[in-house]
Amino acid sequence: MLGEAQNAVMRLMMLSLTLACAVTDYLALEGVRFEDRLRVEFAIDPAAAQVAVPPMLLQTLVENALKHGIAPLPGGGELIIRATLQTDGMLVEVENTGQIVTPGPGATQVGLANTRERLRILYGDGARIDLANRAGNRVTATVRIPRST
């Protein structure tokens, strides 16, 4: 277990690099598919951009937001990616138009399950991921990453 955690920690990437390398490229590709049906906004605290996060953490949340939230909507929707530093760690949010629905037959929910497990391996009980419906036909995936000691 310790070896697994150490190996995972060595693969952390600064949030800014994750955004630049994976998320913006992915959104550019999806922008071609969605055309004007996808509106994206970033609200990244510069200090939060320098924090190391597990690679693909943010992209997994963005993919879920597009696949399950925005893609089914004829008019598309909005995706907002936020990251802020707090006294006890970092808060990352991916908010999208849509609502959480009960998974249908064959749904694996493997992306969120893998994300939860990676967070547990890296941070123990100090990290959390929550997915919740919000007012105004919105869904927010919230990740809390504890401050390193």
Summary of the structure (lengths in Angstrom):
residues: 149
radius of gyration: 15.3
end to end distance: 19.9
largest distance: 47.0
contacts: 437
relative contact order: 0.17
helix: 44%
strand: 31%
